[in-house]
Amino acid sequence: RESEARYRALFDGAAEGILVADLQMKQFRYANPALCRMFGYTEEELTRLGVADIHPKGSLDHVLAEFEAQARGEKTLATDLPCLRKDGTMFYADVSAALTVLDGHECNVGFFADVTERKRAERELKDQLEHIKRSSEIMFGREGRVVEIKQEVNALLKELGRPAKYMS
């Protein structure tokens, strides 16, 4: 009983979303309150769903491959997985998983961390870097053209028998 109370306190009090999925059926067995808030479902609703129900259809092959790799113990972290909330909005999560046996069933215990803000910030930084890169190319392109023009002016001045105006 004391052990059950400790387990429940850790499970319910965790800041990360925790989701337990049966390996064979890929159906959910347990979800903690943080995961329920993250996805917008009650625990009862989640236990009627499976892996395919909480990810966009177009990403399902990738998500299932990550789930299987974690189940085989080949990896523990799946990054930037697209997830679908009950209301249809999408967010991204890093999911750490550990293999366990619960009630005689092999399960993946997934620890979900919402990384949507991190991905947004990375995308903004990438966009800013691209802008800086384009601006630099324009600036250096112009600088190179200015050098060419100065060389052309010097060549014309030389043909006219005059001294070069620009030094290299």
Beta strands, then each sheet from edge to edge (+ up, - down):
strand 1: 17-22
strand 2: 28-31
strand 3: 77-84
strand 4: 90-102
strand 5: 105-114
sheet 1: 2+ 1- 5+ 4- 3+
end
